[in-house]
Every structure is written in C-alpha cells, then in structure tokens.
C-alpha cells in the first residue's frame, strides 16, 4: 500500500531518540522554555514578528477568532467569509462564537478563493472578516485579495495549515493577512504529533492570543501589559496570577511537542523541495490527460504541495480512477473536507441565503487526492505518475 502518510516524523528513528532523551532529562514537560524557543524559531522561519504555539491547528483557528472578539475587532453576528472548500474547524469557531459564516466558492484551476469569487459575494454581502484557506499548498490571487480587503476594511486571515513553505512572488503564504494559522498534525508538512501555530506582526494580537491560550490570564504577556490590566481591573497582587481577564481556554502545547517542532524545522526546506519535485512530476504527468480538470499554479513561485488533487470530468471517470488507484493499492481520500456547506453540521445550522458554491461542489463530488510525502520512493512515484498520465 502506498500510503498518504508514511511516518509520524521526518527522519523518524533519530527524532524518536531525541524525544526519549529529552523526556528522561527534562525537569518539566508542561509548556515552558522549549515552547518559547520553538515559537521564536518558527517566527524567524516564517518571517513574522510573533508566533504562538497551540495544541493543534484547530485550536489555533479557535483562539484566533476568540482573540478578535476579545479585542472587539469583531462582534456577535458579524459576517465572516470563508473558503467553501476547507476543513470543518475553519467554520466551527465562527458559529461557536456567534458569528455569521458566509461561504465563498473556489476556482477550479487552483482550488482556492480568487478575487472574482470574493467580489461576487461582496456585491450582495458586507463582510467584516475573510478567513481564507490556502488549500493543499496552493493559493488564488491572494495579493489582489489583500488589496480588496484593505480597500473595503475587511480583516484578512489565512489558514495556512496545508501550505507551509509555498510562495507567491517569493513571499511565503501565511504572510498576507493580519494573522495566519498553521497545523503540525501528523502527515502535514511538519509534524509535532499534534500542534498548531498562529503568526502575526501585531503585538496587541499576540498578547491576546497568549491570554486566550491559557484561561484568559496574564501570566505569559509582557510585564508592562500585566501591570496595565492589573491597574485597570483593580486587582490585588496576591490574586493577579489567578485572575481571568478575558474569555479563554486551555489550548496549551507541551514541551515535548516543542522539542519535536524544533527538531523538524531543521528538515523543513528539504521537505519542501521533495514535495515540490513530486508535485511537478504529477502535474506534468496529468497535464494532457483529458479525464482530469487541469491545475494552474503558474502564478506561484514555489509550491510545497500537501497532496496532489485529481478532479475528474464526470462521475464515470471518477469511479474509473477510484477503482484504478484502489486496485493498485494507492491510498486516496476526498479533498480535505469537501464542500463544507454539504457537511451535516453545516446543514443543521439552517443558515439563510447561504451562497451556492458550484465549483466546490464539483470538487466535492468528483475529486480526491493522492499521496505526496517526502518519503515516497522512486518506484512509488512512478506508479502514481503512470496512472495520472492515463
């Protein structure tokens, strides 16, 4: 079986040795100095001022939306646009925090929201936030999207959980919005087993994220900000450590997760290069196959592909290739969460005037993705390539 995920970590044997050695010698395993070190190194890698490490990418999404509410940048019932082709935990925080989710369709050529999709929605709906998903290592015309958001005073957020390392005009995805989220779940570009990150250049956002991550208290923020909160709320010094200033959760990672993250960062550029190489092989192989809708990522300067998507022309072709890949023992799966508006949890929300998303629906019904991971052998890559070629 050619699996979507081959191992828990890159260079797994040596990584496990390092984890065991750390556990045996560590004084504490709960969130501490290693988490701070990982945040600092990830900020340097991503070229953003601040990073906050969470126990999952989904928690990162939740914390980011809660942070915007705590800072009163958004309020109840505000409309938040989101990519219809996405993962459930991009949308769930919106409804859990009493916001109004507005689905936006994607382009068939790059599987992402493009400016024309956004403008079509903006003709009839005023958005306060756009929470865009950079899907599978791809993006739309995100620079144009950023311009539109700036002109219309829309807060732009990026879910970059599947696009670590990808670039447009030599700028990394995850660096276009007010903040961006990342996932380090097993099988993503980089694994900490479970883990996620929020990156931003805003100190105000950064400090609120730190409080949201840990119960809403002030322990992890700057001394100046601590004293300001203490004074404003008339809190005695004795009680300050256990005062909850804002709505928050316990979304903390562990030192173990951070040690893994620091370890895996040393391999990340090599991981990106392998994923990019595999992507080009798959893309070239499928380019002239009339059974598939063709991808266009020419606007991107670097694609660190998460997995290679196959969008079939019709149901007959879909069923044909489903069988071919399964018969050849190649693991495949639906593309992310498909059209999220078709998921049972979303239908139960009974959202009125929910936008129709025909491209997302087509991808939902006629799409799947095949393995692209840095541990595929040449034989396995050629096997997938030959099927894609037709």
N, C-alpha and C positions, 0 to 999 in steps of 0.2 A: 504493500500500500504506500503510495506517495502521499504523505500527509501534509495538511496545511501548516501544522506546527510540528517540528521535529524534536525540539528540546525546550527545556524551561529557560535556559540562558544560552547566549553565545559563548563558546569555549566552556561548556558546562562543567567538565571534570575539574578544571582549575578553579572555576568560580565557586563550586561547592566546597572545595578545600578552604578557600578564603573565608567563606561564610562560617564554616565549622571552627576555624581558628579564631575568628572574631568572637563568636558566641562563648567559646571556652575562656577567653581572656577579658571580655567586656565587664565593666562594673555595672552598667545599666543597659537595658535593651529597649526601654521606652524612649520616646522622642527626645533627642539631645544633640550633642555636638556633631555627630555624623550627618544628621538631617540638615543641619545648617551648612555643613561642608558640601553636601550634595546640591543644595539649593544654590549655593554660590557658584559651583562649577557648572551647573545647568544654565544659570543666568549668563555666564561667560560664553558657553557654547551657543546659546540661542541669541546672544547679543541683545539682551534686555536687562533693565536695571534690577528687577526684583523677581524672585521665584518663590512660591510657597508650595511645599510638598504635602500631598494628601494621601490617604489610604487607598484611593482609586481615582481613575479618571472621571467616573460618575460622580464621586464626591466633589471633585474639583468643579464640575458643572454646577452642582447644587450650591456649593459655597460661593461661587462667583455671582449667581443670581441673588442669593441672600445678601451678599455684600452690597450689591447695587441698591437693594431695598433699604438696608441699614443706613446707607449714605444718602437716602432719599433722592437718588438719581432716577428711580422708578417708583411707581406706587400701584396699589391694587387696581386691577382691570386694564392697566396699560397694555397695549398691543405689542407683541414681540414676534417678529418674523423669524422663521426657521426653515432650514432646508428640509423639504418633504422626504428626501432620500437620506435617511440618517439613522441614528440609534435612539432607542427609547429614552435614555437618560439625558438626551438633549431637550426633550419636550416635557418630561415628567416634572422637573423642577419648576417649570413655568406654571403648570396647573396646580402643583402642590403649594406654590407661593401666591396663588390667586391672581395670576396674570392671564392675559388672553393670547393663546398661541395662534399664529397666522401662518399656515403652510405656504411655502413658495416652491414652485416647480423647478426642476433642474434641466440642463441642456443634455441631450442625448450624446453629444460629441465629447463631453468631458465629465459628465455625471454630477456636475456642480451647479449651484445657482450662479447665473450670469447677470449682468446689468439689465439686460432686456427682461429677464424674469422678474427682477426686483421692480423695475419701472412699471411693469404691467400691474403689479399688486399695489404700488403706490398711487396709481390712478384712482383707486377706489378705497384705499385704506391708509390711514396715517399710522406709521409705526414709531414707537419710542426706541425700540432696540431691534437690531438684526443680529441673530445668533446663527452664524453661517457655519456649515460643516465642510471642511476641506477633505473630501472623500477619497480614500484609497491612494493617497499620495498625489492627487490631482487638485486643481483649483479652476475656477472660472476667471473672468477678467476682474480679479479682485482689486486691482488698482483703480479701475473705473468705479467699482462698487464703493470703495473707500471715499472717492470724490463725491459720489451721490449722497452717502451718509453724512459727510461733512456739510454739504450744501443744505441738507434737509434736517440737520441737527438730530441725526439718528445715532445712537450708541452702537458701534460695531464691535462684536465679539467673534472670536474664531474658535471653533472646536477643531483642534489640530491633532487629535488623538491618533489619526491614521496617516498623518502626512509629515511626520518628523523628518527634517532634512530636505524636503522638497523646496524648490526655489522658483521665483518668477522675477526676471530681470536681476538675477543674482542676489535677491533678497529672500530670506527664509520665510516660508509660510509660518503663521503664528506671530508675525511682527507687523500686521496691518491694522489691527483693532486696538481698542482700549486695553483689552486683555485677551489671552488665549489659554486654552486648556489642552493638556496632554495626558495620554494614558501609557502606563508602563505595565499593563497586564500581559500575561504570558502570550506570546505569539505576536505582540506588537513589535515595532522596530527595536525597542529596547525593553527588557523585562526586569521588573523588581518583584516578580510574582504577582503582587497587587500593588498598585501605586498610581498616582497622578500628580500633575503639577498645574499651577496657574502662573502665567508670566505677565508682567505689566511694567510700564515705566512710571506709573503713578504711585507715589509714596502713600498717599491717602488711601488708595485702594488696597495697597499692600498691607498696611497696618490693620485695616478692617478684615481682610482675609485671614490674618493671623488670629484675630479675635474670634471670627466665625468658626475657624478650625477647632478652637479649644474653648467651648462653652460660652463664648462671648465675654471672657475675662481678658484682662490687660497684661498678663504676665510676660508675653512674648514681644510686646511692642517697645518702642524707644522710651527711655526714662522721661523725656520731655512730654510725650503723649500720655504716659501713665499719670504724671502729676496733673496734667490738664484735666483728664477725666475725673481724677480723684477730687480735684477742687470744684469742678462744675457740679458734681453729684454729691458734694459734702460728705465724703466717705472718710471715716477714721482709718489711720494707718493700719491698725490691728485687723480690720476687716477687708482691706483692699485686695489682698491675694485671693479672696473668695467672694469677690463682688462681680456680678454678671452684668456688664454694661449694655450689651446688645444681644439680639437673637443669635444663637449659635448652636453648634453641635459638637460631638466628639468625632472628628474626622482625621485624627492624627495617625501618621505612619509610625513605624518603629525604626530603631537604629539598624536593625537587620535589613530592612528594605533599602535604607540609605546606603549601607555598605555595598549592597548589590548594585545599586544605581551608579555609585562612584566607580565600581569595577567595570560595569558595562559601558560607561561613557568612553573608556579608552578604545573600545572596538567600534564605536558608532560610525565613524567615517568609512571604515571598511565595510560595515553592514550596508550603508547607503550605496556604496559603489557596486556591491553584488546585486542588490535589489534593482538598481538602475540598469545594470547589464542584462539581467534576466528579463526586465520589462521590455527592453529594446528587442531582444530575441523574440519574445512572444508577440509584440506589436508587429514586427516585420513579417512573422510567420502568418499572422491572421489578416494582414493588410489587403490581400487580394482574394480572400475567401468571401464569396457573395452571400454566404449564410449568416454573416455577422454584421452588425452595425459597427462602423469604424470609429475608433477613438481619434481625437485630435488634441495633442498636448504640445503643439509646436510653439505656443505662446510661453511655455515654461522653459527655463534654462536648465533645470535639473529635476528629475522625477525619481523620488525614492518611493517606489511602488509598494503598497501594503500587500495587495494580492491582485491578480490580473482578472479584470471583468470581461465576461462574454455576454453580449446582448444579441440574442438570436432574432432573425427576421420574422419568424412566426412560430406558432405553437408546435407545428410538425417538426421544424428544425430544432426547437428547444428540446423536445422529447428525444429526438435522434441523438443529439450530443450529450444529453443527460445519460443516456444508455452507454454511449461510447466511452465516456470518462469513467463511469461506474464499472463497466466491463473490464477496463484497463487498470482498475484498482487505483484510481486517482481521486483523492478526496476533494469534493466540491461542496459549496453551500450557497444559499441565497445571498444576494449582495447586501451586506450589512443588515439593517432591519427592514429593507424594502421601503415601500411607500408607507410611512409611519401612520398616515391617516387611515390606512386599511387595517391597522392593528386593533384588536378588540378593546384595549384600554382606551384608545383614542375615540373609537366609536361610542363608547359609554359616556364620554364627556358631552355628547349632543351639542357640539359647537355649531351655532347657526352660521350660515353663509361661508362655510369652510371652502377655500379655493379648490377648484378642480386641478389636479396635477397629472395630466395625461402622460408626460414623459416618465415621471416617477412610477406611474402605474405600469407602463410598458416594461421598465427595468424590473419592477416587482414580479411581473408575470413571466417575462422571457429572459431573465438574466440569472447568472450565477458567477462565482469566481473560482479560479484555480490557484494552486499553490505558487507563491513566490516567497521563499525564505532563504536566508543566506547559507543554508546547509544542504540545499539540493545538489545532487551530483550531476555531472555532465550527461550521464545516461538518462536520468530522470527529466532533466530539462529538455533533452532531445525528444523524449517520448511525448511530453506535453506539446512541444513545438510542432511535431509532425501531425498531431491531431488538430491543432489550431490551423495548420496550413490547409487541411482538407484533402 
